Amino acid sequence: MTDPHRPLYHFTPAKNWMNDPIPFFWDGVHHIFFQHNPEAPGWGNMHWGHAVSRDLVHWEELPIALVPTPGGPDREGVWTGSVVEHDKTFYAFYTGQPGQVQCLATSRDLIHWEKHPGNPIIARRPDGYGDCFRDPQVWREQDAWFMVIGSEQPDHKGGAALLYRSENLNEWQYQHPLLLGDVRQTDFEFECPDFFPLGGKSVFLSSQNNTWWQTGTYDSGRFTPEHIAPADGDKFYAAKTLHDRRGRRLLFGWLREGRSDDEMRTAGWAGVLSLPRQLTLQRDGTLGFAPPSELNALRGRHQHFEALTVADGLHVLDGVQGDVLEVLVQFEPTDTAGIGLSVRCAPDGADGVELLYDPRTQRFGNVPLALDRRDGLALHVYIDRSVIESFANGRACQARRTYPTRPDCLHIALCARGGTVRVKSVDVWEMKPLCPA
Ligand code: DQQ
């Protein structure tokens, strides 16, 4: 039976479970390895699935890349990590279970992988940190390799990003923390760390409840944050980046489901790869997020509206219908309490998912967004059945999941809360499905 909630232009494996993406770019191809349970649509039995794309739009699922080795240090799971290339060999670093030990596998083609005979390559965590010790991220710096492992300080004080160094990618020496977090800012542990340069600064990503970003300065193996915020709400998780041929830093996250275990079991699939988000360092030092232009290839039939006025409440867009759409709305600047869209709503505007910006609290959903008084809200929304991904002014994102039971939840309404709002323009495109319905 077809599932009306399964997305049509987002990647999900053919069946069963996915979580954490592990992005890697090589030779014109975007690779996404991902946490995959090939036997059930629920978390557990972690393997590395693999999908590739040449255009960031069409994804092909390849054979499973990494499987737990019976009797090996990853016998209970091949958890998240990262991939690098050196001298025509690819190195996949990951956390093996049980015990959260760090392991290595190598490959000449990114398809066939061999586990390192000396696994685990890091068997013990440094003293003084808590249970979390996982998700190794590796990069090259001048004459050495560096790895950061996600960990936690004792007593839930905050995350710890533990820095290792290696000359040969096999033997690693612990250095010191790259960064110690504060539970009040970035939660109690750093899952899925990712660390990279961007626009003259450095960026550190970590996950716990949300994915968090921190921009700041890096010097002698230590990162000093200057700006910190959540990257999105709690439906966008374990997000990590790749650096592609065009010099872009692209962020991919796992879009969590909002269904029960039973519903996922019945559906036979769970977990979605987010659309890529192109990261930029903004003039004020914060992080910017934009959908890459390749996504425009999905655009089909177009509708355009201009100069609309929305009195306090909802204004359903006439003649717009669908659950596989892209919507771009340009609002005039306003002080009204809430402006935005209700998507996948019923013909009368009820039961939709509201994507609201509040100019008084300067928040877009969960995420801070300080718009200048002269700037109107520019809201860019991708609707793909149960998946809603939105970008506000290229600076804040909000991913949501929705599983409407009413078949007529196919409409879009402009929203104004506590006042009248003027809308410069609305563009709506039907998106071409990539997957069979
Ligand atoms: N998921 C992985 C862990 C990681 C967590 C296991 C984040 O390695 O910390 O599937 O979702």
Residues whose N, C-alpha, C, O or C-beta is under 5 A from the ligand:
A	BS01	DQQ	D20 Q35 M46 W79 T80 R134 D135 E191 C192 A238
